[in-house]
Amino acid sequence: MSTNNLLVELLVEELPPKALKKLGESFAEGLTASLKVQGLATAESTVTPFASPRRLAVLVSDVVAKADDKPVSQKLMPVSVGLDASGQATPALLKKLAALGVGAEVVPQLRREGEGKAESLVFDSLQAGATLVQGLQHALQDALAKLPIPKVMTYQLADGWSSVQFVRPAHGLVALHGSDVVEIKVLGLTAGRETQGHRFEAKNATLEIRDADSYEAQMENEGAVIPSFEKRRAEIVHQLAKAAVQADGGVTPIVDDALLDEVTALVERPNVLIGQFETEFLEVPQECLILTMKANQKYFPLLDASGKLTNKFLIVSNIRPADASLVIGGNERVVRPRLADAKFFFDQDRKKTLESRVEKLGKVVYHNKLGTQLQRTERVATLAGTIARLLDADKADAELAARLSKADLLTDMVGEFPELQGIMGRYYALHDGEDKVVADAIEAHYHPRFAGDTLPQGAIACAVALADKLDTLLGIYGIGQVPTGDKDPFGLRRHALGILRILIETPLDLPLPALIKTAAGNFPAGLLSATVAGDVEIFMLDRLRGYLRERDFEVSHIEAVLHILNGRMHEALPRLQGVRTFAALEVSKDLAAANKRVQNIMRKNCEELGAEFTGVSVKPALLKETAERDLFQSMQDIAPFAQGYLDRGDYGQNLKVLTTLKPFIDDFFEKVMVMCEDKELRLNRAALLQQLGKLMNQVADISRLVA
């Protein structure tokens, strides 16, 4: 059957820019998937999505005008119900057939399936394949219904009576199979071949699409629109790089994916221009200027070779006038008041010290069950001082940084730009004459703010960051606000992962259970749930498992290490690396199986001997068999080496040295009866295996490496 390429375009009013990329992808994928299910498109059909501020479209290759008929088998009813004793159709069978649109004439053609009482009548028929008009109508409605629309609009149609719902009012529908119009309807529109190009720069008010394959070229050449989101995005990147060279050699635009996607969704024909502002504004911290240009104006700031902000920026315009000076001048006039506001906030904020703002945090509610920001700050300061002391850092500096850490929440700048909290605190602390280590800790205590973010640097910054996150985690968890499913309004998963990353990646020798217990103890008695410390530890261990899996460690290796880690998070990665090295050895599985056997024997001895087994040690004189004497001696020989590797953190070598024990362990289990009748010998052999287990499990519980 011959095929043609299919184009569908929905022309709408300006779509929400932050949602456009997902809307375009969902529209293309949803419509194509439905066509494939209906047999109108094949598994080999290619999909080309288009999404611009005013249109969602898709080009699907190799689409047929009518799907193939499909053989259908339908089980009707048991033979005993459908046929009487003489083999004639019963009323029940005739009624069933009538519902399928056929009569008694098909009864002789019915197929029998099964045997005995389970034998049934089956009706075989051909189901007519969907036509493209039918199938596309269904596919389009289905695709639109499943769009990830952030907010639906209800609007009236041209008749003045009917109303429909969509993300934005729709004004045109194109559906072409090759060069033929597919007569479908949706949102009060009937499909045709006419659409519109750029609002201001298209050659004509309307554009007639010749055929599906001509769409993209016609839109670009006649409509002055680049309909492909990805192509338009790439063009913006290209123009940004070119304009940066023109602006001043050595400058680089700040290009992040979120801003780039949003700007791509705002223009149909990008034109990058260079603007500038007065150099006096560069006295304001560059983070403020960068944020206001990006967030409010969608500009791309330019940095010099040293990473400092310049007074030039890049504008992505939607028009290409012969003289762009008016466009540039207009944008410069618009950005100037924004920068002036930032300068005003910065100047005003510096008239008060951070210290003078701290007491006012007592009027800011942190949580109605957990008190004010001041009460929280006092808890964090106490905990930060404790952690700093454990890290041999200055306790007073940590407490001061924690005390000042939330004061910038009361500044005008952070009030206008909440994203700058911590960053502005650092600038204001330095202006107040605070020590740099204190100022740096104020900014860094929010880190890491997201996956892959930088960690706080230095003991003071780490102490404050850990204290802040632990207080949030214990407090919110302790009043029952536990994350459920994908809901985590207080970001507890993010805080937990931040704590783990600081402990693991810095690394810091601070046992997690002790930190959790200390943090919980800072809250008033009875405020938090009685089990909060244990609950939070379990919650964090779950986060740890996820973190380690993302670093490509095997689940069995993770469980082996966690079983003996005892909260020493800083050892997690090197121990796992050691286990990974050990597990690659051919002998590792045998040793892991032997270790599992040892643990099973220990468990049985504990159950049967109870207190008699507690504290028992090996008595060399009672080692009667050669195999047990040889095992004991080999353990004595390697123990100092194993301990030395353990003390140096060379966990791979610690485990590797165990491989020398394999022949002695095998010989022991083959020739020595541990559960013998002589209780004294049994206790001694059990003690020998207990000592073996401790020697083998210094790095990880290697018994967990086997199923």
C-alpha positions in Angstrom: 0.0 0.0 0.0 1.4 3.4 -1.0 2.2 5.9 1.8 2.6 9.6 2.1 4.0 11.9 4.7 1.5 13.5 7.1 1.6 17.1 8.4 -0.6 18.4 11.2 -0.3 21.9 12.5 -2.4 23.7 15.1 -2.1 27.5 15.0 -2.7 29.2 18.3 -2.1 32.4 20.2 1.2 32.7 22.0 1.9 29.6 24.1 3.4 29.7 27.6 7.2 29.8 26.9 8.3 27.7 29.8 6.0 24.9 28.7 6.5 25.1 24.9 9.2 22.5 24.6 7.3 19.8 26.5 4.1 20.7 24.7 5.7 20.3 21.3 7.3 17.0 22.2 4.1 15.6 23.8 2.0 16.7 20.8 4.2 15.0 18.3 4.8 11.8 20.3 1.1 11.4 21.3 -0.3 11.9 17.8 2.2 9.6 16.2 1.8 6.9 18.9 -2.0 6.8 18.2 -1.5 6.5 14.5 0.9 3.6 15.0 -1.6 1.8 17.3 -4.3 2.2 14.6 -2.0 0.8 11.9 -1.9 4.1 10.0 1.8 4.6 10.7 4.5 2.0 11.0 7.3 1.3 13.5 9.7 2.7 10.9 7.8 6.0 10.5 10.0 9.0 11.5 8.6 11.9 13.6 9.7 15.5 13.1 8.2 17.8 15.8 7.7 21.5 15.4 7.0 24.0 18.1 7.1 27.8 18.0 5.4 30.5 20.1 2.3 30.3 17.9 2.1 26.7 16.6 2.4 23.0 17.5 3.0 20.8 14.5 4.4 17.4 13.5 5.5 15.7 10.3 5.1 11.9 10.3 6.6 9.8 7.5 5.1 6.8 5.7 1.4 7.2 6.7 -1.2 5.1 4.8 -4.6 6.4 3.7 -6.3 3.3 5.2 -5.1 0.7 7.7 -5.1 -3.0 6.8 -8.1 -5.0 7.8 -7.5 -7.1 10.9 -8.7 -10.6 11.6 -10.6 -10.7 14.9 -11.6 -13.7 16.9 -14.4 -13.3 19.5 -15.4 -16.0 22.0 -19.2 -15.9 22.1 -20.4 -18.4 24.7 -20.2 -22.2 25.7 -21.4 -24.6 23.0 -24.0 -25.9 25.5 -25.5 -22.5 25.8 -25.3 -21.4 22.1 -26.6 -24.6 20.4 -29.6 -26.8 21.4 -29.6 -30.6 21.3 -30.2 -30.6 17.5 -27.3 -28.2 16.9 -29.5 -25.2 16.1 -28.7 -21.7 17.4 -30.4 -20.8 20.6 -32.0 -17.4 21.1 -29.1 -16.4 23.3 -26.6 -17.0 20.5 -28.8 -15.2 17.9 -29.0 -12.2 20.2 -25.3 -12.2 20.6 -24.7 -12.4 16.9 -27.2 -9.6 16.3 -25.3 -7.4 18.6 -22.2 -8.0 16.4 -24.2 -7.0 13.3 -24.6 -10.5 11.8 -27.4 -13.1 11.7 -28.0 -16.8 11.8 -26.3 -17.3 8.4 -22.9 -17.3 10.1 -23.7 -20.1 12.6 -22.3 -22.8 10.4 -19.1 -20.8 10.2 -18.6 -20.6 13.9 -15.4 -22.2 15.2 -15.3 -24.4 18.2 -12.5 -24.0 20.8 -11.7 -26.1 23.9 -13.1 -29.5 25.0 -15.9 -30.9 27.1 -17.8 -28.4 29.2 -15.2 -25.7 28.4 -15.9 -25.9 24.6 -16.9 -22.5 23.3 -18.2 -21.0 20.1 -15.8 -18.5 18.4 -16.7 -16.0 15.7 -13.9 -15.2 13.3 -14.2 -12.0 11.2 -12.3 -9.2 9.5 -12.3 -5.8 11.2 -12.1 -3.0 8.7 -9.0 -0.9 9.1 -9.4 2.8 10.1 -9.3 5.4 7.4 -6.9 8.3 7.8 -9.7 10.7 8.4 -11.1 8.5 11.2 -7.7 7.6 12.7 -6.3 11.1 12.6 -9.4 12.6 14.2 -9.0 10.2 17.0 -5.2 10.6 17.3 -5.5 14.4 17.3 -8.1 14.5 20.0 -6.2 12.0 22.1 -2.9 13.9 21.7 -4.5 17.2 22.7 -6.2 15.6 25.7 -2.9 14.3 27.0 -0.9 17.5 26.6 0.9 18.6 29.8 -1.0 21.9 29.8 0.0 24.1 32.8 -3.3 25.9 32.9 -6.4 25.5 30.6 -8.3 28.5 29.1 -12.0 28.5 28.2 -12.9 30.6 25.2 -15.8 31.2 22.9 -15.9 30.1 19.3 -16.9 32.4 16.4 -20.6 31.4 16.7 -20.8 33.2 20.0 -22.5 30.2 21.7 -20.0 27.4 21.8 -16.9 27.3 24.0 -13.9 25.1 24.2 -10.9 24.6 26.4 -7.3 24.6 25.4 -4.0 26.1 26.6 -4.5 29.1 24.4 -7.2 30.0 21.8 -6.6 28.1 18.5 -7.1 29.9 15.2 -6.1 27.4 12.5 -5.7 23.7 11.7 -3.6 22.2 8.8 -3.7 18.5 8.0 -2.0 17.3 4.8 -1.4 13.8 3.6 1.1 14.4 0.9 -0.7 17.3 -0.9 -4.2 16.2 0.1 -6.2 17.9 2.9 -7.4 15.4 5.6 -10.8 16.7 6.6 -10.7 16.6 10.4 -12.1 19.0 13.0 -11.0 20.0 16.4 -11.5 23.0 18.8 -14.1 24.4 16.4 -11.7 24.4 13.5 -11.8 22.5 10.2 -8.5 21.4 8.7 -7.2 23.0 5.5 -3.8 24.0 4.1 -3.7 27.7 5.1 -1.7 28.9 8.1 0.1 32.1 9.1 3.7 33.0 9.3 5.5 35.6 11.4 3.2 38.3 12.7 5.3 41.1 11.2 7.8 39.7 8.8 5.9 37.1 6.7 5.6 37.8 3.0 1.8 37.4 3.1 -0.9 37.4 5.8 -1.7 33.8 5.0 0.5 31.0 3.8 -0.8 28.1 1.7 1.2 24.9 2.4 1.6 23.0 -0.9 2.2 19.6 0.7 3.5 18.0 3.9 7.1 17.9 2.8 7.1 21.6 1.9 6.0 22.8 5.3 9.3 23.6 7.0 10.9 25.3 3.9 7.8 27.3 3.2 7.6 28.5 6.8 11.2 29.6 6.8 11.3 31.2 3.3 7.8 32.6 3.0 6.6 32.8 6.6 9.8 34.1 8.2 9.4 31.4 10.9 11.8 28.6 12.0 9.2 26.1 13.1 11.6 23.5 14.6 12.3 24.2 18.3 15.7 22.5 18.2 16.8 24.2 15.0 15.7 27.6 16.3 17.5 26.9 19.6 20.7 26.0 17.7 20.4 29.2 15.7 20.2 31.3 18.8 23.3 29.6 20.2 25.2 30.3 17.0 24.1 33.9 16.9 25.0 34.4 20.6 28.6 33.2 20.0 28.9 35.4 16.9 27.6 38.5 18.7 29.9 37.9 21.7 32.9 38.1 19.3 31.4 41.3 17.8 30.7 42.8 21.2 34.3 42.5 22.5 36.9 39.9 21.9 37.2 37.6 25.0 33.7 38.0 26.4 31.4 35.0 26.9 27.6 34.9 27.2 26.1 33.2 30.2 24.0 30.5 28.5 22.0 28.1 30.7 19.5 25.6 29.3 16.5 26.9 31.1 16.9 30.5 29.8 17.8 29.3 26.3 14.7 27.1 26.1 12.5 30.0 27.4 14.0 32.4 24.9 13.6 29.9 22.1 9.9 29.7 23.0 9.5 33.4 22.8 10.7 34.0 19.2 9.9 32.6 15.8 12.8 34.2 13.9 15.7 35.0 16.3 17.9 38.0 15.9 20.6 38.5 18.5 21.6 42.1 19.2 24.1 43.8 21.5 23.0 46.2 24.2 24.8 47.9 27.0 24.3 49.8 30.3 26.2 52.4 32.3 29.3 51.1 34.0 28.3 52.6 37.4 25.9 49.7 37.8 28.8 47.3 37.9 29.4 48.4 41.5 26.4 46.2 42.4 27.3 42.5 43.0 27.2 40.9 39.6 24.9 38.1 40.8 22.2 40.7 41.3 22.6 42.2 37.8 22.9 38.8 36.2 19.7 37.6 37.9 17.6 40.7 37.0 18.8 40.6 33.3 18.1 36.9 33.0 14.9 36.5 35.1 13.2 39.8 34.2 14.4 40.6 30.7 15.5 37.3 29.3 18.9 38.8 28.3 22.2 36.9 28.1 24.8 38.8 30.2 28.4 38.8 29.0 31.4 37.9 31.2 35.0 38.9 30.5 37.9 36.4 30.5 38.3 36.6 34.3 34.6 35.8 34.8 33.6 39.4 35.7 30.4 40.9 34.4 30.7 43.5 31.6 28.3 46.3 30.9 27.2 44.6 27.7 24.5 42.0 27.2 22.8 40.1 24.3 19.2 40.5 23.3 17.3 37.9 21.3 14.8 39.9 19.3 11.9 38.4 17.3 12.3 40.9 14.4 15.0 41.9 12.0 14.7 45.5 11.0 17.2 47.1 8.7 18.1 49.6 11.5 18.2 47.7 14.8 19.1 50.8 16.8 15.5 51.4 18.0 15.2 47.8 19.2 18.5 48.0 21.0 17.7 51.5 22.5 14.3 50.3 23.7 15.8 47.3 25.5 18.5 49.5 27.1 15.8 51.8 28.4 13.8 48.9 29.8 16.8 47.3 31.6 18.1 50.5 33.1 15.3 50.9 35.8 15.8 47.2 36.7 19.5 47.8 37.3 18.7 51.0 39.2 16.4 49.1 41.5 19.1 46.6 42.2 21.6 49.4 43.0 19.1 51.1 45.2 18.4 47.9 47.2 22.1 47.2 47.6 22.9 50.8 48.8 19.9 50.7 51.2 20.7 47.3 52.6 24.3 48.2 53.5 23.0 51.0 55.8 22.1 48.3 58.4 24.4 45.5 59.6 23.4 41.9 59.4 23.8 41.7 63.2 21.2 44.5 63.7 18.7 42.4 61.7 19.0 39.2 63.6 16.6 40.0 66.5 13.9 40.9 63.9 14.0 37.3 62.8 12.0 36.7 66.0 9.0 38.2 64.1 9.4 35.9 61.1 7.6 32.6 61.5 9.6 29.6 60.3 6.9 27.0 61.0 3.9 27.3 63.3 5.0 24.2 65.2 8.7 24.9 65.1 8.7 28.6 66.1 10.4 31.6 64.5 13.4 32.0 62.3 15.3 33.4 65.3 14.6 30.3 67.4 15.7 28.2 64.4 18.9 30.3 64.0 19.8 29.8 67.7 19.4 26.0 67.3 21.5 26.0 64.1 24.2 28.1 65.8 24.5 25.7 68.7 24.7 22.7 66.5 27.2 24.4 64.1 29.4 25.2 67.1 29.3 21.6 68.2 30.2 20.3 64.7 33.0 22.8 64.3 34.5 21.6 67.5 34.4 18.0 66.3 36.2 19.2 63.1 38.9 21.1 65.2 37.6 24.4 63.7 36.8 27.7 65.5 33.6 27.2 67.4 32.9 30.9 67.7 33.3 31.5 63.9 30.8 28.7 63.2 28.3 30.0 65.7 28.6 33.6 64.4 28.2 32.5 60.7 25.1 30.5 61.7 23.7 33.4 63.7 24.0 35.7 60.7 23.1 33.2 58.1 19.4 34.1 57.8 19.7 37.8 58.4 19.8 38.6 54.7 16.2 37.3 54.4 15.1 40.7 55.8 17.0 42.7 53.2 15.4 44.5 50.3 17.5 42.7 47.8 16.6 39.2 48.9 13.0 40.3 49.3 13.1 41.1 45.6 15.3 38.2 44.5 14.9 35.2 46.9 17.4 33.3 44.8 20.1 35.6 46.2 19.8 34.5 49.8 23.1 33.6 51.2 24.9 35.3 48.3 23.9 38.7 49.5 24.5 37.6 53.1 28.2 37.1 52.2 28.5 40.6 50.5 26.8 42.3 53.5 28.9 40.4 56.0 32.1 41.5 54.3 30.8 45.1 54.2 30.2 44.8 57.9 33.8 43.8 58.5 33.2 40.2 59.4 36.0 37.7 58.8 36.0 36.2 55.3 35.6 32.6 56.6 32.4 33.7 58.3 31.1 35.5 55.2 31.9 32.6 53.0 30.1 30.2 55.3 27.0 32.4 55.2 26.8 31.9 51.4 27.9 28.3 51.4 25.5 27.0 54.1 22.8 26.6 51.4 25.0 24.4 49.3 24.5 21.9 47.7 21.2 23.4 46.6 20.6 20.8 43.8 22.1 17.6 42.3 25.6 18.3 41.1 25.9 21.7 42.9 29.1 22.6 44.6 29.8 21.7 48.2 30.7 24.1 51.0 34.4 24.6 51.3 36.2 24.6 54.6 35.3 23.3 58.1 33.3 26.4 59.2 31.2 26.4 56.0 30.6 22.6 56.3 29.6 22.9 60.0 27.0 25.6 59.3 25.7 23.8 56.2 25.3 20.5 58.1 23.7 22.2 61.0 21.2 24.1 58.9 20.2 21.0 56.9 20.0 18.7 60.0 17.8 21.2 61.8 15.4 21.3 58.9 15.4 17.6 58.4 14.9 16.7 62.1 12.4 19.5 62.7 10.1 19.0 59.8 10.3 15.2 60.0 9.8 15.3 63.7 6.4 17.1 63.4 5.1 14.5 60.9 5.7 16.3 57.6 7.2 13.2 56.0 7.7 13.1 52.2 5.2 10.9 50.4 5.5 9.8 46.8 6.6 12.7 44.7 5.5 15.2 47.3 8.3 16.8 49.3 7.3 20.4 50.0 10.1 21.1 52.4 12.8 19.5 50.3 13.7 16.9 52.9 15.1 14.5 50.3 17.3 17.3 49.0 18.5 18.2 52.5 19.3 14.6 53.3 21.3 14.2 50.1 23.1 17.4 50.8 24.2 16.2 54.2 25.3 12.9 52.7 27.3 14.5 50.0 29.1 16.8 52.4 30.0 13.9 54.7 31.0 11.6 51.9 32.6 13.8 49.3 34.4 16.3 51.5 35.0 13.8 53.3 34.3 14.4 57.0 34.8 11.9 59.8 31.5 12.6 61.6 29.3 9.6 62.4 25.8 10.3 61.1 23.8 8.7 64.0 25.6 11.0 66.5 24.9 14.1 64.3 21.2 13.2 64.1 20.9 12.5 67.8 22.7 15.8 68.7 20.4 17.8 66.2 17.3 16.2 67.7 18.5 17.1 71.2 18.5 20.8 70.4 14.7 21.0 70.1 12.5 21.5 73.2 11.5 18.3 74.9 8.3 16.8 73.6 8.2 18.9 70.4 9.4 16.2 68.0 8.2 12.6 67.8 10.0 10.2 70.2 11.3 8.1 67.3 12.5 11.0 65.1 16.2 10.2 65.4 15.8 6.6 64.3 13.2 7.5 61.6 15.5 10.1 60.1 18.5 7.7 60.1 16.4 5.2 58.1 15.2 7.9 55.8 18.8 9.0 55.1 20.1 5.5 54.6 17.4 5.1 51.9 18.7 8.3 50.3 22.2 6.9 50.6 21.3 3.7 48.8 19.9 5.8 45.9 23.0 8.1 45.9 25.3 5.1 45.7 23.3 3.3 43.0 23.5 6.5 40.9 27.3 6.1 41.2 27.0 2.7 39.6 27.7 0.5 42.6 25.9 -2.8 42.7 23.1 -3.3 45.2 24.8 -6.3 46.9 28.0 -4.3 47.3 26.1 -1.4 48.8 24.3 -3.7 51.3 27.6 -5.4 52.2 29.2 -2.1 53.1 26.2 -0.5 54.9 25.9 -3.5 57.1 29.1 -2.6 58.9 29.4 1.1 58.1 27.9 2.3 61.4 27.2 5.8 60.1 30.9 6.5 59.0 29.7 8.0 55.7 33.2 9.3 54.8 34.3 5.6 54.4 31.4 4.6 52.1 33.0 5.3 48.8 36.5 3.9 49.5 35.0 0.7 51.1 32.7 0.2 48.1 35.7 0.7 45.7 37.5 -2.0 47.7 34.5 -4.4 47.5 34.2 -3.8 43.8 37.9 -4.7 43.3 37.5 -7.8 45.5 34.3 -8.9 43.8 36.2 -9.0 40.5 38.5 -11.7 41.8 37.5 -15.3 40.8 37.9 -16.5 44.4 35.6 -13.8 45.9 32.4 -15.8 45.4 33.8 -18.8 47.2 35.0 -16.7 50.1 31.7 -14.9 50.3 29.9 -18.3 50.4 32.3 -19.5 53.1 31.6 -16.3 55.1 27.9 -16.9 54.8 28.4 -20.4 56.1 30.4 -19.1 59.1 27.6 -16.6 60.0 25.0 -19.3 59.8 27.0 -21.5 62.2 27.5 -18.5 64.5 23.8 -17.8 64.6 23.1 -21.4 65.5 25.6 -21.4 68.2 24.2 -18.2 69.7 20.7 -19.7 69.7 21.8 -23.0 71.3 24.6 -22.0 73.6 23.3 -18.5 74.6 25.4 -16.9 77.4 28.1 -19.7 77.2 29.1 -18.4 73.7 29.3 -14.8 74.8 32.9 -13.5 75.1 34.4 -16.9 74.3 37.9 -16.8 72.7 40.1 -19.3 70.9 42.2 -21.6 73.1 45.1 -22.9 70.8 45.6 -25.9 73.0 42.1 -27.2 72.1 42.7 -27.1 68.4 43.0 -30.9 67.9 42.7 -31.2 64.2 45.5 -30.3 61.8 43.0 -28.4 59.6 41.8 -26.1 62.4 45.4 -25.5 63.6 46.4 -24.5 60.1 43.4 -22.2 59.7 44.2 -20.5 63.0 47.8 -20.1 62.1 47.0 -18.6 58.7 44.7 -16.2 60.4 47.4 -15.1 62.8 49.8 -14.7 59.9 47.6 -12.3 57.8 45.8 -10.4 60.7 48.6 -7.8 61.0 48.7 -7.2 57.3 44.9 -6.9 57.1 44.8 -4.5 60.0 47.6 -2.4 58.5 45.7 -2.1 55.2 42.5 -1.3 57.2 44.2 1.5 59.2 45.6 3.0 56.0 42.2 2.9 54.3 43.4 0.5 51.6 40.2 -1.6 51.7 40.9 -3.4 48.4 44.2 -4.8 49.7 42.5 -5.7 53.0 40.0 -7.9 51.2 42.6 -9.2 48.7 44.8 -10.6 51.5 41.8 -12.7 52.6 42.2 -14.8 49.4 45.2 -16.6 51.0 42.8 -18.1 53.5 40.7 -20.0 51.0 42.6 -23.3 51.0 42.6 -23.4 54.8 38.9 -22.6 55.0 38.1 -25.3 52.5 40.2 -27.8 54.4 38.6 -26.8 57.7 35.0 -27.3 56.5 35.9 -30.6 54.8 37.7 -32.2 57.8 36.5 -30.5 61.0 33.1 -31.0 62.7 32.1 -27.7 64.4 28.9 -28.8 66.0 30.5 -31.8 67.7 29.2 -33.4 71.0 32.2 -32.2 73.1 31.0 -28.8 74.2 34.5 -27.5 75.0 35.7 -28.4 71.5 32.5 -27.0 70.0 32.9 -23.7 71.8 36.5 -23.4 70.8 35.7 -24.1 67.1 32.9 -21.7 67.2 35.2 -19.1 68.6 37.7 -19.8 65.8 35.0 -19.2 63.2 33.8 -16.1 65.0 37.4 -14.7 64.9 37.5 -15.7 61.2 34.2 -13.8 60.5 35.5 -10.7 62.2 38.7 -10.9 60.1 36.8 -11.3 56.9 34.2 -8.6 57.5 36.5 -5.7 58.5 35.6 -3.8 55.2 32.2 -5.2 54.5 29.9 -8.1 55.3 31.1 -10.1 52.3 28.5 -12.8 53.0 26.0 -10.4 51.3 27.9 -10.7 48.0 26.2 -14.1 47.4 22.5 -14.7 47.1 
